[in-house]
Amino acid sequence: MRLPAGGIDIFYIDESTDPDLLVMSAVTIPFLRQVEGLWTVVWENHLNDIQDWRRRLSRDHGIPVRKELKGGKLAAGRGRYLLGKHQLRRPAAATAYVSALADTAWLPSRSIITAAGTPSTTLYGHGRLEAVLYALLQRMRTACEKTHRLGMVFFDEGHGEYRQLYRKARVCLPTGSRTGDWGGGITTRNLPLDNFVKDANIKESEHSHFIQLADLLSYAALLKLRGERSTLTDWQHALGLSRLYDVVPVQALNIFASAADPQGLVRLG
């Protein structure tokens, strides 16, 4: 495998789920770029950015930098986020969540991709989990292809099935055409994930700010979809939690991931 001209990107992936929905978000972070004609590891620049993001969250909302962020816990006012000892009241927790997502303009352009499905979702013969992950991988592959980059993946620990599906996708990843046809009546084409490295990596979310951000994004998207389905709880509705995903700066969203959604959110039905 040759190193393409655009360098290497890392995709950090996490998911949020309930009995009716599965949402997966990927955060794209540059790893290797040519700088003044030399290949340079630029990942640490973005690590500094996300550390500064956590420091602002600590300064403004009392959430310690080392405290692991979980979207479900933060939105519900659980997890003892206030100073690492106390529970945030739900209105304060909602304000902190909004602040965290609104303060992501430091992310590279088009760095967030989100895909969602339901228990009945199918995609080219694949069911819910495979369908949503494969839809996400398809968009990641396209993003790397367009920018002439090699991709690497980090999944949250505890999802060995994701690594197995990733390995399958490197061999066979059925992909549809935006026009609905590849020509000759062929509706799908195998575009394997061959512009990604051989295997996916596993990372404990506790030790990765980037995976924690992916978790916040996927849960915010889950609440957005619940709001559209009128399945939010009364307190979630009262706090306007269906609008969390909408505060993410649009330049950070890969709006080309789905032509059917202004935020690029891939909805598999």
Order of alpha helices (4+ residues) and beta strands (2+ residues): beta-beta-beta-alpha-alpha-alpha-beta-alpha-beta-alpha-beta-beta-beta-alpha-alpha-beta
